[in-house]
């Protein structure tokens, strides 16, 4: 279900539903671009016109961040599932192995990429990785695009930071002609074992971001401090706006006899 959160579009889908949509795109060779929406991306898109456009043009905008799920619940949506990029990537690797789809992995350092591929292939016997390329290819974009086209993968995963991966997808999506394309950020660091995933209790409580901050404080503190603070302010402002709108509309009297109820 497509809706909006703080004026940004987002799709409320479960993990299984998202996997089914991605699988159908690969099976039918139908172009499908997935963007994982979290607090940092939503906040950045408000001041970055290119990023805002790239997000809005995506075919599927998933709820990656706990803050996004919270904002939707506060706006009145019930049963809002969070589909993290890590979980979706893991399930899609299993799907690729089971159904013969071939993924292409783009991004991360060579060390991370190599170890991630080794572990993924060990975890999913029979998986055929169409190709891989680390994220350090500045100035060689044409070469990378040609390599991906030649590999003819069924899906492409970009392990690059925002807004780099969104810009790459926007610039080359049509030419690459890959059915399912998804940005996965630091997912390969987790897959390679270089970064530990938060325990399930932290994930369910919405504090996975804090666990990540504790692992990489020097790298992550500025991002979380700035974006989370701005997001909290936007969320509070939106809650006040909705409360004022309800108070101005006044109480609604019971509708009796099928006719509109008069207002006092």
Secondary structure by P-SEA (a helix, b strand, c coil): cccccccbbbbbccaaaaaaaaaaaaaaccbbbbbbbcaaaaaaaaacaaaaaaaaaccccccccaaaaaaaaaacccbbbbbcaaaaaaaaaaaaaacbbbbbbbbccaaaaaaaaaaaaaaccccccccccccccccaaaaaaaaaaaacccbbbbcccaaaaaaaaaaccccccccbbbbbcaaaaaaacccccccaaaaaacaaaaaaaaacccccaaaaaaaaaaaaaaaaaaaaaaaaaaaaaccccccccccccccc
